[in-house]
Amino acid sequence: MFTGSPFLLLSIISLAVLAFFIFYKRKETPGKNLTPIAGLAFGFILCGILFGDNQILGYSLLGIGVGLAVADIIIKVRSGKTK
């Protein structure tokens, strides 16, 4: 086991808890669905964490995920779909 294993395990557990709350909250509030771009960004960020051993690949996937999340936020703000 490498020295970053506890941090990797903690981040995976925290993302799983976050995903649970997102899907749990989604059932309570209709009309606030996760957009496909946001889902793709979440997937890229999760893959970036999972492939964190290879720094170039991990950071690239994290960067793509963050970029997609920011693009999704900009699209929502410009279309006026945020509260």
HELIX and SHEET records of a PDB file:
HELIX    1   1 SER A    5  GLU A   28  1                                  24    
HELIX    2   2 PRO A   36  LEU A   50  1                                  15    
HELIX    3   3 GLN A   55  SER A   79  1                                  25    
END                                                                             
